[in-house]
Amino acid sequence: MNRIAQLEDLILGQQAQMAVANSKMVGSEIFTAELERLAALDD
């Protein structure tokens, strides 16, 4: 039973890390798109 709990914790930790990585990627894409939009306004 203890081993199952350890595996569940490991999986939850990995899912949390993936969620953070994905949110950072999405955030940087939005940031880049916004910079490009602002640069286009200067033209």
Secondary structure, 3 states (H helix, E strand, C coil): CHHHHHHHHHHHHHHHHHHHHHHHHHHHHHHHHHHHHHHHHHC
